[in-house]
Structure formats: C-alpha cells, structure tokens
Amino acid sequence: MKPFLDAMLLGAGYNAALVGLGAALLGFAAGTAGTFLFLRKRALVSDAVAHATLPGVGIAFILMVSFGGDGRNLFGLLAGSAVTAWIGLLLVESMARRTRLSEDAAIGAVLSVFFGIGVVLLTVIQTMSSGRQAGLESFLLGSTAGMLFQDAVVIAIGGTLAVLATWLLRRPMTLVAFDAEYAAASGYDVRRIDLAMMGLVLAVTVIGLKIVGLILIVAMLIIPPVTARFWTEKSDRLIWYAGALGGFSGYVGAAISASAPALPTGPIIVLVAAALFGLSLFLAPKRGVTAAIIRHRRFQRRVHRRQGLLALSRGEPIHDDLTLKVLTTEGYIRPDGVATEAGRAQAAKIARDEHRWEAARRVHQDTSLTGRYDGLTPIEQVFTRDEIAAFDRIIGGPTPVPEQSGGIA
Amino acid sequence: MTSSAQVELASEKGRSVRQDPVAAEAALAVRGLTVSYGEKPAVFSVDATFPAKAMTAIVGPNGAGKSTLLKAALGVIPRLSGEVTVFGQPIGTARDRIAYVPQRASVDWDFPTTVIDVVQMGLYRRVGLLGRLTGALRARANDCLDRVGMADFADRQIGQLSGGQQQRVFLARALAQDAELYLLDEPFAGVDAATERAIIDVLRSLRAEGKAVISVHHDLATVVDYFDNVFLINVRKIAEGPVATTFTGPNLNATYGGRLAATHIDQLQLAGGA
C-alpha cells in the first residue's frame, strides 16, 4: 500500500511523477475526444486508426537511423505514426463511401493489413545492426520505463491542443453526431467535421502510444464516455465528465503500476477505467442496472396493488401470491385474506377512479390528457379538483366495498 | 482588371434574370434534378418551382422520391445532376434562409441531450464556433419552444418524449433559425391529432408572415385543407401548381398508377370536384 500512496502523492520518484501526470493528461484528452467517437457511434474506426500507427513507427525508425539520427526520438516516431494512421483513416473512409463495403468491413481490412505491415517492419528492424532498436515493441502495449522529460512535454502539449480543439468544435460535432441530415441541410460539411473529429482521435492515439500503446488506446477513448453516459443526460457535460473519468483512470492506473515492479502501465489504466465503468453500470441513479431493477420492482408492485384492490372492490378472490403479499404487507388485507378497513377504503377509491377515468375519456376528447391514463397514475395528478367533481356528477355516488370482500380461494 | 470583373458580374446577373424570370419569385427552384442509387433513379430529371409565401405539399406514393427530392435539393444526399436555387440565389449562398425539419426516425432519441438543447441547435450557425449563446438567443429558443406548445418540456431528456412531441421539438429547432423557407419531411407521420393541429397552426402562421413552406405529405385527405400548392411526383414530376387545378382525379391516377382505388379517389375532397 505504501508504494501506491507514494505514487499517488507524486512521491515515488521523478519518473513516476512524470508518468502519473502524463497519464492523467492523456486520459483527460482521450475522454473528451472519445466522447464524440462514442456519440457518433464510430468507436471501431479508432481501433483501425490505432493499429495503422504501427507501420509509421517502423518507417520513422528506419528513416531516422538511416539518416544517422536517434531512432528512438519520440517526436519522430509519433510523427511517423500519425502519417500512416491518417492514411489508414482515409482508406476506411473512402472504402465505406465509394464502394459497397460497409464501414465495419473496411475497418477490419485496414486494421489487419496495417498491423501486419507494422509487425513485418518491426521484425525487419530487429535484424538491423544499428540504432538501439530494443523497445519499439513497447508501442504495442505501452511502457513508461525510462520516460524522458521531453516525452512528457510532447504528451502535455499534444493533449492540451486536443482538448482545446474538442472544446472549439463541440457544437458542430454534437450536431453531426445527433442529426447529420439536419447538419448537412444547414450547410455544415459533415464529411469535414467527421474528419476533424477523427483527426482529434488520431492525435490522442498518437500521443497515447507511449503510455497506453496502440492496442489498448481504443479503451481509453471509449470507456470514459460510456461510463460518463450513466451519470448525465446532457452532451456538454458528458464531455467533461468523460475527461475527468479518463484523467482519473490515467493517474490512478499509473500510480498502481508504479507501485510494483512489473505491472504494465497501459493495461492497468484500462482496468481502472473498466472498474469505474462497472461501478457506474450498477450504481448510477437513473441508467444503472440496480436502479432499473428497483424501478421495475416498484412498478410491478403498483400493478399488483391496483389489480388486488380492484379484485377486493368486486369481491373477487385473489389467487396471485405476489398480489397477496403486496396487499398483506401494506395492510390492505389480513393474513387470512380478508380485507381490512383501510383495504376496503382504498379498494373503493381505486374502483371509483376507474369509473372517473371512463367519464374523463367521455368529457375530454383531447387525447393529450386522457392519453396519460395508464391505470396507475392517480387521477388527481392529471385533473384538477373541479374537473374530478364533474366526473363524479356523471358517475353518481360512491359504492361501498362489501365487508366480507377478499379471502383466499 | 476591376472594370472587367464588374462587367462580368453584371452580365452574369443580367443573364440569370433574363434566363429564368420565375426563379426570383420562387422560394425554391429545381432544374433537371436526378438522384440515383446505383443505376436506378430515385428521382429523374425533375423541374420544380415552389412559390414564395405559400404552402406546398410534395405528394406521391411510397418510394416515389418525395423525401429524396427534398434531401437532394438541400444537398443532404448527393445529386447526379441538377441545379437548385433558393429565392434566385444558388443554394450554397442561401443556407441562412432555409430551415429543414427531418423525419423523426432519422435520429437516435437516446442521445444525451435535452429538449431546449435541441432547439438551441437551430442557433449554432448564427452563433459560430466561438460565440456564446446570449440571453437574447436563449430567450428566442424558449419562445420557439413555446410556439409549438412545449415550453413545459424544456429540460426533459428527449428520449422521454412521445412521437408527436419529438416532431414539435424538431419544428421548434427550425423556427429558431428564423428562416424564410421551411422544408419539412413528413411532419405529420405518426403524430397524434393535437400535435397535427399544433403543427399546422405554426405552418399557417409562417405563411401569414410571408414565409414559404414545403412539406412532404402522405395524407391525401388533408391536402386540400392544408396546402395552397401541390407537387405530384412518382420518380418523375407528374404535375405541379395550385391545389385547385392540380390536385385532380386524373393527376392522382397518373401519380399513383393503379395503386389508388377509384372509390378512394371519389371520397377525397378533390379540387374542382366539389
């Protein structure tokens, strides 16, 4: 625990602190840019883009070494990866647009072909005699060992620019994600906005290669917005929630991986993000699984309560176990099944409301009011007191529920 | 240099006026519009002139290219050929004068946004990338929502709306644009009676303000009641003009082929029939 706390408080050494801050910034940038990927339902395009970075890494390395430079200059490697990733992106886009192939087929083709080329290049590089080639394969899963200050600067500048661009383009990107037809009719160039969005994603992917690696970066782009979606119904908040979740995952993940010698950074960050997703899935107040189960249970009880009370009012026997249970626990019937005083009163009211609704439908032909009749909404919530009084004049006085109502058949 | 450019500009202006005197009057004019998926045209060589300050229905059977005509005119889907002008201007320079109401089913209603957010989308073009939604603009969005009777729903998540309410929100978004030409794609499809009334009231008030309304319409029974002009299409143009002279039995037969039973046509409140 001590090493983890040290890392959390930036006390685990210079390198660990650098990695922690870099990962937090990367996570924030990935969460915000990924929000639009998620909203536009194009998560997998980013996977193709990420895999298309690998040939660029290899080519950049070979070029830099053959010109006598340092083959592992991070800026050079990232620039190379950005070039092939952009080519991959344009290929996916034009295949989906110009041929009869669907986008998922284009993604599959580009992803595997570019990744294949990249692996071949890495193998070629292994056999080269010069240039300290060891460590290039760390771009697959990310590695933070030996991260330099200038590496952190590259990530910081790139991440900040990506977040700024996301903020600047948030309105057109939201519009295109929600209603591309309307955006096009209003004069927006939907294709260019989509390319800009993917360009942002590409930028985040490239700067994330060092820490998270190309295989898992898609998780950093998608998991935070999906998690944030559980907590908000507004897209402008979604962007910042996703950024915060991504930044938190990056920071905590980096701290955990710094606390033990052999823990890989990228996968740990992704696991932290996934844990937050799992928590949200179960605990979120409206969209969460637990909330949905509770809501369903409550609804079911309401249906059974109404059904049971209607049966009481008609003096019919109740057979359903759940109905009996609901009525008993709420004190409407005694354990032997006979209606209590409260039960008879409530049954009379339910039956009366049922008649009132019938009258309401005759009086108010306007469906916007009577359309709200679901048998469960209390009539007082839909109509005013004088309106209900008018219905009562139509249906006449109340009818009492007989004493010996109910009973288990 | 300057003078020659001016001459060129003047001659171009002169030419366009001489060539097409109708176009200046027309809210939307389409010449030779063809849209094709593969080699089967969905809309073939259509000329259309939609007058200003009037309500026009685009009517035709399913798959006749009604929505396609509208979308291609707006550039939402690519056209194979054809020219489009809006109040005599090329459509590219007249975007601010157009508001479009797409079909309800074209978007994902689980999108994380609220009713008022959607209406404010109609202001994005005016606000630009860096601009702020000022208090006046926000008030404008609220007014538009009020105009379609949805003021109480401003903060609802859009997924909680009924179909008719969704349609009203789309109309409010178009109103926020403050355009001169409103194009609607089946605004009455699958909405409740109260919404249909609310929408037609808004459209009529737009016409009263001197604006043009063009709507893809599927309900033959209400054409005479709702619209001034009708454009009949079945891949090709069948007829266009005032409802009184165009919405006739023979024209409908030509539009729908045998698909419209003779008895059904008789029951319709046709122009000139009464």
Contacts between the chains, C-beta under 8 A, distances in Angstrom:
chain1	res1	chain2	res2	distance
A	39	B	111	7.0
A	39	B	112	7.6
A	168	B	129	5.8
A	168	B	130	7.4
A	169	B	129	7.2
A	171	B	124	4.9
A	171	B	127	7.5
A	171	B	129	7.0
A	172	B	124	7.2
A	172	B	129	7.5
A	174	B	113	7.7
A	174	B	121	7.7
A	175	B	121	5.6
A	175	B	124	6.0
A	177	B	111	7.5
A	178	B	107	6.0
A	178	B	108	7.6
A	178	B	111	5.0
A	178	B	113	6.4
A	178	B	118	7.6
A	178	B	121	7.3
A	179	B	102	6.6
A	179	B	106	7.0
A	179	B	107	4.8
A	179	B	121	7.5
A	181	B	71	7.1
A	181	B	76	5.1
A	181	B	100	7.7
A	181	B	102	4.7
A	181	B	106	5.4
A	182	B	100	6.0
A	182	B	102	5.4
A	182	B	121	7.5
A	182	B	173	7.7
A	184	B	74	7.2
A	184	B	75	6.4
A	184	B	76	4.4
A	185	B	71	7.7
A	185	B	74	4.3
A	185	B	75	7.4
A	185	B	76	5.3
A	185	B	98	7.1
A	185	B	100	3.7
A	185	B	102	7.4
A	185	B	183	7.5
A	186	B	95	6.4
A	186	B	98	7.9
A	186	B	100	6.9
A	186	B	124	7.8
A	186	B	125	5.7
A	186	B	177	7.6
A	187	B	92	7.7
A	187	B	95	3.4
A	187	B	96	7.9
A	187	B	125	6.8
A	188	B	125	8.0
A	229	B	112	6.3
A	232	B	112	6.4
A	233	B	112	5.2
A	233	B	113	7.4
A	233	B	114	6.6
A	233	B	157	4.4
A	234	B	112	6.0
A	234	B	113	6.5
A	234	B	114	6.2
A	234	B	117	6.8
A	235	B	111	7.2
A	235	B	112	4.9
A	235	B	113	5.2
A	235	B	117	7.3
A	236	B	117	7.8
A	238	B	112	5.4
A	366	B	194	6.3
A	367	B	192	5.7
A	367	B	193	6.4
A	367	B	194	6.4
A	368	B	192	7.1
A	368	B	194	4.8
A	371	B	192	7.2
